[in-house]
């Protein structure tokens, strides 16, 4: 059982409803593996870890970091190398005006001075840096003040798609880039392989384009009703919205 968090299993205010917590418990009680597959970095997982009582594993940063919720430690990393990072930033700056960047490390993050923080990062006091290419990172983020996410991703894919894997998970012009070939699907497939679980034995939930690789890999895929149009078009089933406990409803049907 694999689920995205923001916009999918979590409510719009970022909380995990009691009904969803109880549903997650049913998954583990049945002997199934519960995996949270998210664009969130590990440092954003504290509230979720507490709510689910340290159960499950988390695939973070769109597959770049594997985080053990029991120990609250990163157990595996797939980082963008410095030379690749430098080339990507140089290419994007030269061809897309007004882009600003931030980087997600294994521990912590940093951003250029003009990068407008949102959500949990706004209150986190991220370090401002002159260069985002000084060390390997789990995720490179590019923000544009005007372009939409779909338009910006098309430009990023054309310019540097041979160097990194780009996706997006928000409604603003923010693109998230991982090391080439690293997605939620690659990390989920590796985790499933460790447990001898086949795609046909996997149910996955999502809401945004960064979930598409995972939803395509899983034998059974669900979108919440509030999902991006591309996700709604790609999945096998649609459940109710994240604020209406759509993921929990399906789990209850499957596990009783």
C-alpha positions as a Markdown table, in Angstrom:
| # | Residue | x | y | z |
|---|---|---|---|---|
| 1 | Unk | 0.0 | 0.0 | 0.0 |
| 2 | Unk | 1.8 | 3.1 | -1.2 |
| 3 | Unk | 0.4 | 6.6 | -0.9 |
| 4 | Unk | 1.5 | 10.2 | -1.5 |
| 5 | Unk | 1.0 | 12.6 | 1.4 |
| 6 | Unk | 0.2 | 16.2 | 0.5 |
| 7 | Unk | -3.0 | 16.6 | -1.4 |
| 8 | Unk | -3.7 | 12.8 | -1.1 |
| 9 | Unk | -3.5 | 11.2 | 2.3 |
| 10 | Unk | -3.1 | 14.5 | 4.2 |
| 11 | Unk | -5.9 | 17.0 | 4.5 |
| 12 | Unk | -5.4 | 20.5 | 2.9 |
| 13 | Unk | -4.3 | 21.8 | 6.3 |
| 14 | Unk | -1.5 | 19.2 | 6.4 |
| 15 | Unk | -3.0 | 17.1 | 9.1 |
| 16 | Unk | -3.7 | 13.3 | 9.2 |
| 17 | Unk | -7.3 | 12.7 | 10.1 |
| 18 | Unk | -8.1 | 10.1 | 12.8 |
| 19 | Unk | -9.9 | 8.0 | 10.2 |
| 20 | Unk | -6.8 | 7.9 | 8.0 |
| 21 | Unk | -4.5 | 7.0 | 11.0 |
| 22 | Unk | -6.9 | 4.1 | 11.8 |
| 23 | Unk | -6.9 | 3.0 | 8.2 |
| 24 | Unk | -3.1 | 3.0 | 8.0 |
| 25 | Unk | -3.1 | 0.8 | 11.1 |
| 26 | Unk | -5.3 | -1.7 | 9.3 |
| 27 | Unk | -2.7 | -2.0 | 6.6 |
| 28 | Unk | 0.1 | -2.9 | 8.9 |
| 29 | Unk | -2.2 | -5.2 | 11.1 |
| 30 | Unk | -2.9 | -7.2 | 8.0 |
| 31 | Unk | 0.8 | -7.9 | 7.4 |
| 32 | Unk | 0.9 | -5.6 | 4.3 |
| 33 | Unk | 3.7 | -3.1 | 3.8 |
| 34 | Unk | 2.8 | 0.6 | 4.2 |
| 35 | Unk | 4.9 | 3.1 | 2.3 |
| 36 | Unk | 4.6 | 6.9 | 2.2 |
| 37 | Unk | 5.9 | 8.1 | -1.1 |
| 38 | Unk | 6.2 | 11.8 | -1.1 |
| 39 | Unk | 8.0 | 14.8 | -2.5 |
| 40 | Unk | 8.5 | 16.0 | 1.1 |
| 41 | Unk | 12.0 | 16.0 | 2.5 |
| 42 | Unk | 12.6 | 14.0 | 5.7 |
| 43 | Unk | 12.7 | 17.2 | 7.8 |
| 44 | Unk | 9.0 | 17.7 | 6.9 |
| 45 | Unk | 8.0 | 14.3 | 8.2 |
| 46 | Unk | 7.9 | 15.0 | 11.9 |
| 47 | Unk | 4.2 | 15.5 | 12.2 |
| 48 | Unk | 3.4 | 12.5 | 10.0 |
| 49 | Unk | 5.8 | 10.3 | 12.0 |
| 50 | Unk | 4.1 | 11.2 | 15.2 |
| 51 | Unk | 0.6 | 10.8 | 13.8 |
| 52 | Unk | 1.2 | 7.3 | 12.5 |
| 53 | Unk | 3.2 | 6.3 | 15.6 |
| 54 | Unk | 6.4 | 5.6 | 13.7 |
| 55 | Unk | 4.9 | 3.0 | 11.5 |
| 56 | Unk | 5.9 | 2.5 | 7.9 |
| 57 | Unk | 8.7 | 3.6 | 5.6 |
| 58 | Unk | 8.9 | 6.9 | 3.7 |
| 59 | Unk | 10.2 | 7.4 | 0.2 |
| 60 | Unk | 11.1 | 11.1 | 0.3 |
| 61 | Unk | 12.1 | 13.8 | -2.1 |
| 62 | Unk | 10.4 | 12.0 | -5.0 |
| 63 | Unk | 12.5 | 8.9 | -4.5 |
| 64 | Unk | 15.9 | 10.4 | -3.7 |
| 65 | Unk | 15.9 | 9.7 | 0.0 |
| 66 | Unk | 14.6 | 6.6 | 1.9 |
| 67 | Unk | 13.6 | 7.4 | 5.4 |
| 68 | Unk | 12.9 | 4.9 | 8.2 |
| 69 | Unk | 10.0 | 6.2 | 10.3 |
| 70 | Unk | 10.9 | 3.8 | 13.1 |
| 71 | Unk | 14.4 | 5.4 | 13.7 |
| 72 | Unk | 13.8 | 8.7 | 11.9 |
| 73 | Unk | 17.0 | 8.2 | 9.9 |
| 74 | Unk | 17.8 | 8.4 | 6.2 |
| 75 | Unk | 18.9 | 4.9 | 5.1 |
| 76 | Unk | 19.5 | 5.4 | 1.4 |
| 77 | Unk | 20.3 | 8.4 | -0.9 |
| 78 | Unk | 20.4 | 9.1 | -4.6 |
| 79 | Unk | 21.9 | 12.5 | -5.1 |
| 80 | Unk | 22.6 | 14.9 | -8.0 |
| 81 | Unk | 26.3 | 15.2 | -8.5 |
| 82 | Unk | 28.0 | 18.6 | -8.4 |
| 83 | Unk | 29.0 | 18.7 | -12.0 |
| 84 | Unk | 25.5 | 17.7 | -13.2 |
| 85 | Unk | 24.0 | 20.3 | -10.8 |
| 86 | Unk | 26.3 | 23.0 | -12.2 |
| 87 | Unk | 25.4 | 22.2 | -15.8 |
| 88 | Unk | 21.7 | 22.1 | -15.1 |
| 89 | Unk | 21.7 | 25.4 | -13.4 |
| 90 | Unk | 23.8 | 27.0 | -16.1 |
| 91 | Unk | 21.6 | 25.7 | -18.9 |
| 92 | Unk | 18.4 | 26.8 | -17.2 |
| 93 | Unk | 19.7 | 30.3 | -16.4 |
| 94 | Unk | 20.9 | 30.8 | -19.9 |
| 95 | Unk | 17.6 | 29.9 | -21.5 |
| 96 | Unk | 14.8 | 30.7 | -19.0 |
| 97 | Unk | 14.8 | 34.2 | -17.6 |
| 98 | Unk | 13.8 | 35.0 | -14.0 |
| 99 | Unk | 14.4 | 31.5 | -12.6 |
| 100 | Unk | 15.6 | 31.2 | -9.0 |
| 101 | Unk | 16.8 | 28.1 | -7.3 |
| 102 | Unk | 16.8 | 26.2 | -4.0 |
| 103 | Unk | 18.3 | 22.9 | -3.1 |
| 104 | Unk | 17.3 | 20.1 | -0.8 |
| 105 | Unk | 20.2 | 18.2 | 1.0 |
| 106 | Unk | 20.1 | 15.0 | 3.0 |
| 107 | Unk | 19.9 | 17.3 | 6.0 |
| 108 | Unk | 18.6 | 20.8 | 5.6 |
| 109 | Unk | 18.1 | 23.0 | 2.5 |
| 110 | Unk | 19.3 | 26.3 | 1.1 |
| 111 | Unk | 17.9 | 28.9 | -1.3 |
| 112 | Unk | 18.9 | 31.9 | -3.4 |
| 113 | Unk | 17.8 | 35.2 | -1.9 |
| 114 | Unk | 14.9 | 35.8 | -4.4 |
| 115 | Unk | 13.4 | 32.3 | -3.9 |
| 116 | Unk | 10.0 | 32.8 | -2.4 |
| 117 | Unk | 9.5 | 30.1 | 0.3 |
| 118 | Unk | 6.1 | 28.6 | 0.9 |
| 119 | Unk | 4.5 | 26.3 | 3.4 |
| 120 | Unk | 6.7 | 24.7 | 6.1 |
| 121 | Unk | 9.8 | 26.2 | 4.6 |
| 122 | Unk | 8.6 | 29.8 | 5.2 |
| 123 | Unk | 9.0 | 29.3 | 9.0 |
| 124 | Unk | 12.0 | 27.0 | 8.9 |
| 125 | Unk | 14.7 | 29.7 | 8.4 |
| 126 | Unk | 16.5 | 28.2 | 5.4 |
| 127 | Unk | 20.0 | 29.3 | 4.7 |
| 128 | Unk | 20.4 | 31.9 | 1.9 |
| 129 | Unk | 23.3 | 31.0 | -0.3 |
| 130 | Unk | 25.2 | 32.6 | -3.2 |
| 131 | Unk | 25.6 | 29.3 | -5.0 |
| 132 | Unk | 23.3 | 26.3 | -5.0 |
| 133 | Unk | 25.9 | 24.1 | -6.7 |
| 134 | Unk | 28.5 | 23.8 | -4.0 |
| 135 | Unk | 27.6 | 20.2 | -3.0 |
| 136 | Unk | 25.5 | 17.2 | -4.1 |
| 137 | Unk | 21.8 | 17.5 | -3.3 |
| 138 | Unk | 18.7 | 15.3 | -3.3 |
| 139 | Unk | 16.6 | 17.7 | -5.1 |
| 140 | Unk | 17.0 | 20.9 | -7.1 |
| 141 | Unk | 14.0 | 23.3 | -7.3 |
| 142 | Unk | 13.5 | 26.0 | -9.9 |
| 143 | Unk | 10.8 | 28.7 | -9.3 |
| 144 | Unk | 9.5 | 31.0 | -11.9 |
| 145 | Unk | 7.3 | 34.0 | -10.9 |
| 146 | Unk | 4.9 | 33.9 | -13.9 |
| 147 | Unk | 5.1 | 30.5 | -15.8 |
| 148 | Unk | 2.7 | 27.7 | -14.9 |
| 149 | Unk | 4.1 | 24.4 | -13.7 |
| 150 | Unk | 3.2 | 22.4 | -16.8 |
| 151 | Unk | 4.7 | 25.0 | -19.2 |
| 152 | Unk | 7.8 | 25.3 | -17.1 |
| 153 | Unk | 8.3 | 21.6 | -16.9 |
| 154 | Unk | 8.1 | 21.3 | -20.6 |
| 155 | Unk | 10.9 | 23.8 | -20.9 |
| 156 | Unk | 13.0 | 22.1 | -18.3 |
| 157 | Unk | 12.6 | 18.7 | -19.9 |
| 158 | Unk | 13.7 | 20.0 | -23.3 |
| 159 | Unk | 16.8 | 21.8 | -21.9 |
| 160 | Unk | 18.1 | 19.4 | -19.2 |
| 161 | Unk | 15.9 | 16.3 | -19.4 |
| 162 | Unk | 19.0 | 14.3 | -20.4 |
| 163 | Unk | 20.7 | 15.3 | -17.1 |
| 164 | Unk | 18.0 | 15.2 | -14.4 |
| 165 | Unk | 14.4 | 13.9 | -14.0 |
| 166 | Unk | 12.0 | 16.8 | -13.5 |
| 167 | Unk | 8.5 | 16.8 | -12.2 |
| 168 | Unk | 6.1 | 19.1 | -10.2 |
| 169 | Unk | 3.7 | 18.7 | -7.3 |
| 170 | Unk | 2.3 | 22.2 | -6.7 |
| 171 | Unk | 0.0 | 24.6 | -8.4 |
| 172 | Unk | 2.7 | 27.3 | -8.8 |
| 173 | Unk | 5.6 | 27.5 | -11.3 |
| 174 | Unk | 7.9 | 25.2 | -9.2 |
| 175 | Unk | 9.8 | 22.4 | -10.8 |
| 176 | Unk | 11.5 | 19.6 | -8.7 |
| 177 | Unk | 14.5 | 17.9 | -10.2 |
| 178 | Unk | 16.1 | 14.6 | -9.1 |
| 179 | Unk | 19.1 | 12.7 | -10.3 |
| 180 | Unk | 18.5 | 11.2 | -13.7 |
| 181 | Unk | 16.1 | 8.2 | -13.5 |
| 182 | Unk | 15.2 | 8.8 | -9.9 |
| 183 | Unk | 11.4 | 8.8 | -9.4 |
| 184 | Unk | 8.8 | 7.7 | -6.9 |
| 185 | Unk | 8.4 | 4.6 | -9.0 |
| 186 | Unk | 12.1 | 3.5 | -9.0 |
| 187 | Unk | 12.3 | 3.8 | -5.2 |
| 188 | Unk | 9.0 | 2.0 | -4.7 |
| 189 | Unk | 10.0 | -0.8 | -7.1 |
| 190 | Unk | 13.2 | -1.3 | -5.1 |
| 191 | Unk | 11.4 | -1.3 | -1.8 |
| 192 | Unk | 8.8 | -3.8 | -3.1 |
| 193 | Unk | 11.5 | -6.0 | -4.5 |
| 194 | Unk | 13.1 | -6.2 | -1.0 |
| 195 | Unk | 9.8 | -7.6 | 0.3 |
| 196 | Unk | 9.2 | -9.8 | -2.8 |
| 197 | Unk | 6.1 | -7.8 | -3.7 |
| 198 | Unk | 5.0 | -7.5 | -7.3 |
| 199 | Unk | 3.4 | -4.5 | -9.0 |
| 200 | Unk | 0.2 | -6.6 | -9.2 |
| 201 | Unk | 0.2 | -6.8 | -5.4 |
| 202 | Unk | 0.6 | -3.0 | -5.0 |
| 203 | Unk | -2.1 | -0.3 | -4.6 |
| 204 | Unk | -1.0 | 3.3 | -5.0 |
| 205 | Unk | -2.6 | 6.7 | -4.4 |
| 206 | Unk | -1.6 | 10.1 | -5.7 |
| 207 | Unk | -2.8 | 13.5 | -6.9 |
| 208 | Unk | 0.0 | 15.3 | -8.8 |
| 209 | Unk | 2.3 | 14.7 | -11.8 |
| 210 | Unk | 5.2 | 13.6 | -9.6 |
| 211 | Unk | 3.0 | 10.6 | -8.6 |
| 212 | Unk | 2.5 | 9.5 | -12.2 |
| 213 | Unk | 5.5 | 7.1 | -12.4 |
| 214 | Unk | 4.4 | 5.4 | -9.2 |
| 215 | Unk | 0.8 | 5.1 | -10.3 |
| 216 | Unk | 1.9 | 3.6 | -13.6 |
| 217 | Unk | 4.1 | 1.1 | -11.9 |
| 218 | Unk | 1.5 | -0.1 | -9.4 |
| 219 | Unk | -0.9 | -2.8 | -10.3 |
| 220 | Unk | -3.9 | -0.8 | -9.0 |
| 221 | Unk | -3.9 | 3.0 | -9.0 |
| 222 | Unk | -6.2 | 5.6 | -7.4 |
| 223 | Unk | -6.4 | 9.3 | -7.6 |
| 224 | Unk | -8.2 | 11.5 | -5.1 |
| 225 | Unk | -11.0 | 13.6 | -6.7 |
| 226 | Unk | -8.9 | 16.8 | -6.3 |
| 227 | Unk | -6.0 | 15.5 | -8.4 |
| 228 | Unk | -4.3 | 17.1 | -11.4 |
| 229 | Unk | -6.2 | 16.4 | -14.7 |
| 230 | Unk | -3.2 | 14.3 | -16.0 |
| 231 | Unk | -3.4 | 12.1 | -12.9 |
| 232 | Unk | -7.2 | 11.7 | -13.1 |
| 233 | Unk | -6.8 | 10.6 | -16.7 |
| 234 | Unk | -4.1 | 8.0 | -15.9 |
| 235 | Unk | -5.4 | 6.0 | -13.0 |
| 236 | Unk | -7.6 | 3.0 | -12.7 |
| 237 | Unk | -9.9 | 4.5 | -10.0 |
| 238 | Unk | -10.9 | 7.8 | -8.4 |
| 239 | Unk | -11.8 | 8.1 | -4.8 |
| 240 | Unk | -13.1 | 11.1 | -2.8 |
| 241 | Unk | -11.0 | 14.1 | -2.1 |
| 242 | Unk | -8.2 | 14.3 | 0.4 |
| 243 | Unk | -10.4 | 16.4 | 2.7 |
| 244 | Unk | -13.0 | 13.7 | 2.6 |
| 245 | Unk | -10.6 | 10.9 | 3.6 |
| 246 | Unk | -10.5 | 9.3 | 0.1 |
| 247 | Unk | -7.5 | 7.1 | 0.8 |
| 248 | Unk | -8.9 | 5.9 | 4.1 |
| 249 | Unk | -12.2 | 5.0 | 2.4 |
| 250 | Unk | -10.4 | 2.7 | -0.1 |
| 251 | Unk | -8.3 | 1.1 | 2.6 |
| 252 | Unk | -11.4 | 0.4 | 4.7 |
| 253 | Unk | -13.0 | -1.3 | 1.6 |
| 254 | Unk | -9.9 | -3.4 | 1.0 |
| 255 | Unk | -9.1 | -4.4 | 4.6 |
| 256 | Unk | -12.5 | -4.3 | 6.3 |
